[in-house]
Amino acid sequence: MKLASYWIDTAPAFTAGAQGSVPPRADVVVIGGGYTGMSAARTLAMQGACVVVLEAARVMQAASGRNGGQCNNGLSHDFSAMVAQYGLDRARTLYHDFDDAVTTVEDIVRTEAISCDFTRGGKLKLAAKATHAAGLAATAARMRAEVDPDVEFLDAHAIQGEIASPLFHGGLLFRKSASMHVGRFGAGLAQAAARHGAQVFENAAVTGLKHQGGTRYQVVSTRGTIQAGQVLVATGASQKGPFAWFRRRIVPIGSFLLATAPLPPDVMQAILPNRRTYTTTRVIGHFFRTTPDNRLIFGGRARFALPSPSDDRRSGAVLARGMVEMFPALGRPPIDYCWGGVVDMSADRLPHAGQHAGLYFATGFSGHGTQMSVHLGARMAQLMCGARTDVLWNTAKWPAITGHFGRPWFLPAVGAWYRIKDAIS
């Protein structure tokens, strides 16, 4: 078993990195070489801007290459709760932007001819308890009437045709959701950004930002200093660099995954015949999907810890037990890969984008980064080049999380509380 991301290990290498020191100036400096940064860089370069991307390590090696490979529509929140908090019109608009995000990814895949197995197979949210199924049924009825006529509730009988597991009592089917090989998509997106003219510098950690008035900044990196007309911060939950304001608003949460060895096709057909993406309704639940070569990708918040080789291995053991409990017909399948990634969680579990002290930013994707980071990266680029006047997720105030300064010291207590909620709800 490799302690490595299956997606990164089986993706082509990025070969278009810039050599030498950074140039003395650029129209835009993008900090971060993941989906957000590369999507923005591609869009800006296509508009004729001189764009420099600074990535602290290797492009697409952090969250963008270490997730579950799900490109889902549908908010993580209950739609009725969103309506109660934001009103129907706003809730409907936010919901549809997640639909648009999946389309943004699909359009890039098609336009740039990226071979990444992008498939709209739908997402199934599985009810872990009978009471959860009743809630999903009510949610489906409201959503069909008010926001998404394509969603469908599957009862306990219908769910048997979707998943060979004794654990579930129903499910909510989102038909617009997709899956893809996120490593290949990331490599293709980065190559596309460079092909359109963005200069991508790897191993270029940003160590200093000096505001020079307006939106102009001096950006200091380990590969030189550059003057920028505009700066986009696309670092996710980075724990390093001069990004303290963002760290106070983003909680880095570990997410862990396994990839089995390829399984017999008849076994995969028996347990997950429709090959969708899947999530469960527990707070500390699981998410999973298959791959074209018949692997099962199985993940979750196995432990409330940040990724490391030791934590990845221990979390993998927890996930393996959960996988066997969910799919007893599998027995104990061989595991080829085990890895962890970091989710950039905001307090409201919604994305945030806009400006702070002249810096542009897009972050806080809260488990939906595969589609929303690509989408908001492109939207912020359009804002920066004047093609749009605002982005949907820009709000006047984004308060810091009380007591949080970067390292999530409170995660064990949060994990304990979530386990209690799972037990009683």
C-alpha positions, 0 to 999 in steps of 0.5 A: 500500500502506497501512502500517496494520492492515487490521483497524483500517482496516476496523473501525467507530470506538469511539464510547462513550469517556468525556469529561473527567477520570477520576472520583475513585474506582472499584471497579475500574480496568482499565489497558489497552483491548485484549481483556483489559481490555475483556473484564474490564471488560464482565464486571465491569460486568455484575456491577454494579461501578463500572469505569473503563478507562484506555487510553494511546492508542485502544482496540483499536489495539495488539496486539488490532487488529494480529494475524492474525485467528486464534482457534485452539484447541490449544496452540502446544507439542507435547502430548507435551512438555506431558505430560512437563513437567506430567503428563497431567492438567495438560496435558489441563486446559491444552489444554481451556482453549484450547478454552474460550477459543474458546467464550468469544469465540463466546459474546460474539459471539453475546450482544452481536450483534457482526458480525465474521464469526466462523467455525469453519473449523478450523486446519491446522498444516502440516508444512514437512518430511517429518520434521515430518509424521512428528512431527505424525502421532505427535502426532495419534495421542496427542492423539486418544487422550488429549485431543482426538478431533477432531484429524486428521492429513492425509498428503501426499496429503490435504494437496493437497486443502487447500492448493495449495502445493509446500512441505508434507508433511502437516498436523494439523487442529484442528476447533474453531479459528475466524477473525474480523475482529478489528477489528470484534470489538474495536470491538464488545467495547469498545462492549459494555463501555461499554453495560454501564456501564464508563467507558472513557477513551482517551488516559489513559496511567497514569504512577503507581501508589501502593499504599495497603494491601491491594488499594487503589491510587491510579492517576495518569493523564494524565486525572487521579488515581483511587482504586481498590478493585482494579486489573487490569493488562492492558497486554500488552507495554507499554514505558511506565508503572510496570510494570517487574515485568511488563516483566521477565517479558514479551518484546515480539516483532514480528509482521508481516502483509500483506493482499492486494487482493481476489483473484478468487474462483476463484483463492482457491478453488484455493489454499485451498479450505476457508478455514481458519486456517493455521500452519507448523511452522518456528520462524520460520514463517508464519501465514495465512488468507483473508477473506470478500472474498477477501484473503489475510492472510499473516504471520510473524516476518519480522524480529526487530525491533519494529514501526515504519514502516521495519521494517514495510515491510522486513518486508513485503518479506520476507513478500511473497517468502515468500508468492510462494514458498508460492503460485506460482500467485498470481504477485505479487498487489497488496498493500493493507496492511502492518503490524506488531504486538507479541506479549507472549511469556513464557519458557514461551510460556504465559499468566500471570494472578493477583496481584502486590503487590495488582495483578491481571494477565493477560498473556503470551499468546504469540501466542494472545491473540485467544482467551486474552486475552478468556477470561482477562480474563473469568476474572480479572473473575470472580475479582475480583468473587468469582464464582471462587476462582482462575484456571487460569493462576495460579502461585505463582512467575513468575520474571523473565527473566535479563538482561531489563529491558524492551527485547529487546536479545537478539532478533537472537541469538534470531533467528539461533538459530531460523534454525539450528534451522529449518535442522537440524530 
